[in-house]
Amino acid sequence: MNSPEIKKYIHEHSNLFWYTPEDKKEEISIEFLVETILNYGDKHEVIQLKYAHRNN
């Protein structure tokens, strides 16, 4: 189960998970989250993920 910080991060970057059904986004694994951000995100989103995960 993802922390509230990770869920917030996913919600804020929901457009990067365009191929994931809305009702499944909060359940994605950390591995999938990182892979998606590295593939489709930018430097700013990687840094935000670092801080969101640090609080986890």
Long-range contacts (C-beta under 8 A, 24 or more apart in sequence): 2-26, 2-27, 2-28, 2-30, 2-56, 3-55, 3-56, 5-52, 5-53, 5-55, 5-56, 6-30, 6-33, 6-52, 6-53, 6-56, 8-52, 9-33, 9-48, 9-49, 9-52, 12-48, 13-37, 13-41, 13-45, 13-48, 16-40, 16-41, 16-45
